[in-house]
Amino acid sequence: MLADLAAKQTRRPEFVPFHVPQIDENEIRSVVETLKSGWLTTGIKVKQFEENFAQYVGCGHAIAVNSCTAALHLALEAVGIQEGDEVIVPTMTFTASAEVVLYFKARPVLVDCLPDTFNIDPDCVERAITSKTKAIIPVHFGGQPCDMEPILEIAQRHNLYIIEDAAHALPAKYHDKMVGTIGEITCFSFYATKTITTGEGGMATTENPEWAARMRMMSLHGISHDAWKRYAKEGSWYYEVLRPGFKYNLTDIGAAIGIEQLKKCGAFYAARKRIATAYDQAFADLPEIKTPQCKTDGQHAWHLYVIQLALERLKIKRDQFIEALKAQGIGTSVHFIPLHLHPYYRDTFGYTPDDFPNATRAYERIISLPIYPRMTNEDITHVIDAVKDVAQGNAK
Ligand SMILES: Cc1ncc(COP(=O)(O)O)c(C=O)c1O
């Protein structure tokens, strides 16, 4: 028995963290080059990153900023959201998607998700529209694009803007269209755990040159267009403040990482897809677990792999399942605690768990498993074995 345990321990020596970014020599070299260049803040690296990103996604304009939250804020500002407006946001998301609406003293109107993909339910969107509604923020949950056709149709009929929260959705496709080319403005995240990273960072994409110029200006204090050049040889000391803006610009250090990460975006995607397929196959015969439902005609970016527990078949609850996985050396997470269950949204808007039954039900059952390119075959097997072990060991 001791020998068995020792064998198990040598086979599974390490903790598999929920996420580890893939940073190679290229990123390190690129950052060092930038550090040595004498130009650390927004400059040619950011410009290069924006150009490469626009080309990769196939969009007209890409504006680099220091977070997806900043991109969402700038997007709402560009389309003219004002105090008293309403913006429809799914409850199954991170607080950033809704908090940006509150920056304007506007109201985020939460709606439920679909029970299978956890993406925003278009019927709920339709029901939530009032005369004050100005925009919808669909969130491509886990990297699976929302079904955009009904959402676009509703938006067109009610004259609403679509600002997509694509924090999880690079590279994702809806039918054959890249996410980043569909709604009015799309916002991506390069936070440390995302599909590509700059440490902290984000990007807004749009086809509209006026919104692009507005977001660029507002991202750097609302000062005139090439403000970042004012300390460069070709720049001028003179600038004008045109609006009270924000300090949301990305640094060249971040962009130096982003340029290298973007080159590997396709390879990273292939690695995550391989892991998702391995999990799908391994858990297909495990009735205690429901694997993610892929309904996309297009491309799921597989930023997250979210399983649902069949609680009626288990003796333990989700939190205990997470603890049991941790004891076996597996890091996990929960995406998301729906917004309506958080004290702020609950107390400010009076939401109850029953207001959004699909999200509330999902929350009790979901666990996000590790899925990232740095995972070795042993890591993947370790996760699979641990999930099976915990599920079967606690089956009713
Ligand atoms: C759905 C969603 N939207 C927005 C964000 C905010 O991204 P950032 O940290 O780049 O501001 C996140 C971050 O986790 C997210 O998951």
The ligand as a MOL file (V3000), in Angstrom:
LIG
                    3D

  0  0  0     0  0            999 V3000
M  V30 BEGIN CTAB
M  V30 COUNTS 16 16 0 0 0
M  V30 BEGIN ATOM
M  V30 1 C -16.0330 38.5320 -18.7820 0
M  V30 2 C -14.9890 39.5120 -18.3450 0
M  V30 3 N -15.1010 40.7900 -18.7080 0
M  V30 4 C -14.1840 41.7100 -18.3610 0
M  V30 5 C -13.0910 41.3590 -17.6010 0
M  V30 6 C -12.1230 42.4360 -17.1960 0
M  V30 7 O -10.8930 42.2700 -17.8150 0
M  V30 8 P -9.6430 43.1460 -17.3370 0
M  V30 9 O -9.0880 42.4900 -16.1260 0
M  V30 10 O -8.6750 43.0800 -18.5020 0
M  V30 11 O -10.1250 44.5160 -17.0920 0
M  V30 12 C -12.9270 40.0440 -17.2040 0
M  V30 13 C -11.7680 39.6740 -16.3800 0
M  V30 14 O -11.6100 38.6370 -15.8450 0
M  V30 15 C -13.8980 39.0780 -17.5730 0
M  V30 16 O -13.7990 37.8060 -17.2020 0
M  V30 END ATOM
M  V30 BEGIN BOND
M  V30 1 1 1 2
M  V30 2 1 2 3
M  V30 3 2 2 15
M  V30 4 2 3 4
M  V30 5 1 4 5
M  V30 6 1 5 6
M  V30 7 2 5 12
M  V30 8 1 6 7
M  V30 9 1 7 8
M  V30 10 2 8 9
M  V30 11 1 8 10
M  V30 12 1 8 11
M  V30 13 1 12 13
M  V30 14 1 12 15
M  V30 15 2 13 14
M  V30 16 1 15 16
M  V30 END BOND
M  V30 END CTAB
M  END
